[in-house]
């Protein structure tokens, strides 16, 4: 069960399907091959999610949120530095 059944098109590129953390956790419980087949995705994708989670000790979704927040803060910092220079 995918969270986005119909991929949308943004700026000429199809939007990537996002899977909930529950599907990624199921891979640990039921095994990667079974879950990958159920989701219709490559096993490598699930193994990649698991590897990224092990590297940092955080779920992949949390890593992405942190990266987005860091990028936002860097943009804000650059904007404020520009304001101070004026």
C-alpha positions as CSV (number, residue, x, y, z in Angstrom):
1,X,0.0,0.0,0.0
2,X,1.6,3.2,-1.2
3,X,0.8,6.6,0.3
4,X,0.6,8.1,-3.2
5,X,-1.4,5.8,-5.5
6,X,-1.4,8.2,-8.5
7,X,2.0,9.9,-9.0
8,X,1.7,13.5,-9.9
9,X,3.8,15.5,-12.3
10,X,5.8,18.5,-11.0
11,X,7.8,20.6,-13.5
12,X,7.7,17.8,-16.0
13,X,9.0,15.1,-13.6
14,X,6.8,12.5,-12.0
15,X,6.6,12.8,-8.3
16,X,8.3,10.0,-6.4
17,X,6.1,7.6,-4.5
18,X,6.6,7.9,-0.7
19,X,6.3,4.9,1.6
20,X,5.3,5.2,5.2
21,X,7.7,4.2,8.0
22,X,5.5,1.2,8.7
23,X,6.4,-0.4,5.4
24,X,10.1,0.1,6.1
25,X,9.7,-1.4,9.6
26,X,7.8,-4.4,8.1
27,X,11.0,-5.3,6.2
28,X,12.6,-6.1,9.5
29,X,9.7,-8.2,10.6
30,X,8.7,-10.0,7.4
31,X,11.9,-9.9,5.5
32,X,13.0,-7.7,2.7
33,X,12.2,-10.0,-0.3
34,X,8.6,-10.5,0.8
35,X,7.9,-6.8,1.6
36,X,9.6,-5.6,-1.6
37,X,7.5,-7.9,-3.6
38,X,4.3,-6.8,-1.8
39,X,5.2,-3.1,-2.4
40,X,6.4,-3.7,-6.0
41,X,9.8,-2.1,-5.4
42,X,13.3,-3.3,-5.7
43,X,14.8,-5.1,-2.7
44,X,17.8,-2.8,-3.0
45,X,15.6,0.1,-2.0
46,X,14.6,-1.5,1.3
47,X,18.2,-2.6,2.0
48,X,19.3,1.0,1.3
49,X,16.8,2.4,3.8
50,X,18.0,-0.1,6.4
51,X,21.6,0.7,5.8
52,X,21.0,4.5,6.1
53,X,19.1,3.9,9.3
54,X,21.9,1.8,10.8
55,X,24.6,4.4,9.9
56,X,23.1,7.1,11.9
57,X,20.8,5.2,14.3
58,X,17.9,7.3,13.1
59,X,15.1,6.4,10.7
60,X,15.6,7.6,7.2
61,X,12.6,10.0,7.5
62,X,14.1,11.7,10.5
63,X,17.4,12.2,8.6
64,X,15.6,13.8,5.7
65,X,13.7,16.1,8.0
66,X,17.0,17.1,9.7
67,X,18.6,17.8,6.3
68,X,15.7,19.9,5.3
69,X,15.9,21.9,8.5
70,X,19.6,22.4,8.2
71,X,19.1,23.7,4.6
72,X,16.4,26.0,5.8
73,X,18.6,27.4,8.6
74,X,21.5,27.9,6.2
75,X,19.2,29.9,3.9
76,X,17.9,32.0,6.8
77,X,21.5,32.6,8.0
78,X,22.6,33.8,4.6
79,X,19.5,36.1,4.4
80,X,20.3,37.6,7.8
81,X,24.0,38.0,7.0
82,X,22.9,39.9,3.8
83,X,20.6,42.1,5.9
84,X,23.4,43.0,8.3
85,X,25.8,43.9,5.4
86,X,23.3,46.5,4.1
